[in-house]
Amino acid sequence: MALTHGVFQSFEYNRMVVLFSMMNDATEVACAISTSAMDELEKATRTKPEQREEQFIRLRDRIEACAAHKFANAEFEGKPPGIVLRSIDFR
């Protein structure tokens, strides 16, 4: 089954990631994207913390397509396992 939209969860300043989820049927899949990856996608430099949610929403389709690709290839990381996106995933 293909992943579908989940929710924006938060911006973690200390880790410099945006946390979000996607849904695999009724199962929530934890996901994260580095802020540097989002800035590279927009060709931006140092987006302000209070603008991260808006940036995620603008880039959502590309981010979620990449997450779905990694999910289909079972490229999970961490405990509990989730999808982590970095700049290299968009090249």
C-alpha positions, 0 to 999 in steps of 0.5 A: 500500500502507498503512503498517504498524508499524515501531519506536520508534528514539530520543528526540533531546533536542537536536532535541526529537523522537521518531524512529520508523519505519513500513514500506511493504511491505519498505521502512522509512520514516523518521518523527519527531514533535515532543515538543510534539505528543505533549505536546499530544495528551496534554494534558501539560506537559514529559514527562520524557525517560525517559518519551518512549518510554512516551508514544510507545507510548500515542499510537502509534495516533494518531501512526501514523494521522497519519503514514500520512495524510501518507505517502498524500499524499506529504508528505515532508520532509528528506534522505533524505525522511521524515515529520515530524509537528508539533502542527498535523498533529493539528488 
